[in-house]
Amino acid sequence: MDIRVQTSCIIIKNNCIATIKKNDPKYKTYNKYIPPGGHVDTFEKIENACIREVVTI
């Protein structure tokens, strides 16, 4: 069994929270607004993974 670490990033700017909408029906979060995030690579700091995920949106 593989264990993977995942991060969710809460971004607040001008009293607004950044979210993304999942438009792919294969995800459990389909058609819902969620915070950006994703898997953390091996030996990657969680903070760096969050930055990487946010920069790609």
N, C-alpha and C positions, 0 to 999 in steps of 0.2 A: 504494500500500500504506500502510495506517495502522499506526503504531506506538503502542502504548498501554503505559503504565507501570502496573504492578500491585504491590501491597504485601501481605505476609503479616505478621500481628502475633503475636508470641510473648508470651503473658501468663502469668506465674507468680505464684500467690498460694497461700500455705499449702502449699508444695511440690507444688502441682497445676498442670498446664498446661491452659489454656482451649482447647477445641476446639469445632468445630461439625460436625454430620453432614449431608452433602449427601443429600437425599431425592428429588431430581429426576433421573430416569433420563437426561435429556438431557446431563448433565454427565459428563465423564470421571472425576470423583471421586465418582460416585454410590455411595451406601451406605458411604462412607469418612469417617473423622474427619480433619479438616484444621484448621489454624489459621485464625481469622477474617481476612478481608482483602478486597481488591477493587481496582478501578481508581482511579488517582490522577487527579483532575481537572486540567485545564490551569492552570498557575501555582499549584497547590496544593502545599504542603510535604508530603513523605512522612509526616512525623510527624502532621500534621493529618489526612491521609487515614486513617491507622491509627486515630486516635482516633475519627473519624467512623464507620468500619466497626465498631469495637468497641462503640460506644454504641448501634448499631442492632441488636445481637444480643440 
